[in-house]
Amino acid sequence: MINTPNNHAQSLRLKAYEALTVSDPISKYDAVKHIVACHLQEESFINPSEIIVSNEHLIPGRPNQPVLVNPLSVKKRSMHTTEGRAVAIHALAHIEFNAINLALDAVWRFADMPKDYYLDWIKVADEEATHFLLLKNYLNKLQYDYGNFPAHDSLWEMVEKTKGDILARMALVPRTMEARGLDAVPAMRARFLQVKDDHMVDILDTILHDEIGHVEIGNRWFNFMCKSRELDPLKAFQELSLQYNAPILRGPFNIDARKQAGFTDEEIELLQGGQ
């Protein structure tokens, strides 16, 4: 049962919840695009304080494939074969599909945030959906599809761990787990460039550009929550990382991208010191 607002339009948070529970990837893509195209212009569409009673077992909505395995079980293959490239593209598509879900979850789960918070995270969901479709379509062109290879679930596991505290969510999902993508894309781009896959290089350039903005959104709302709770951001991040057993990040780091995403020199110095 879900409590709906009195006005005729369902709220942004409710629509995000409904999109989150959709299992079929293309239907989820369509649901996100429908929210953006048809509803964001309505002021009444945002109801930050609305109570949404969810069915947690429906979250996240995702297809039966790919099979989820331990990260160490996801094998890498030669980029000089079509299958090898498809495996790498599939891994990235899985991350982007999970990223749609994490953005939708950030919208519906946390009540009483400023309006801009919800608009920011719907924007993230919209761009992640675009990334996913770009990757899925390219897999199709290579005669593969999303779900053809095993994948791991590390990103969603951290989403699940932090569902009880928005401060932990902002600290450890966008600015920890997703920020790892800022570091990983340059090396991945170089591998595709080496095999002269210019189309995939262009996709990666789009993803990196957008992901800098997504991590910046996470940084901005993390700092907003630290200020509202009168916490020192650097100390709070260190404590949350220990509390939630966040992964220890190893270099090389994309320092320029991280600075664009709002990481301070002090944060980057701490990050580099942890290697």
Beta strands, then each sheet from edge to edge (+ up, - down):
end
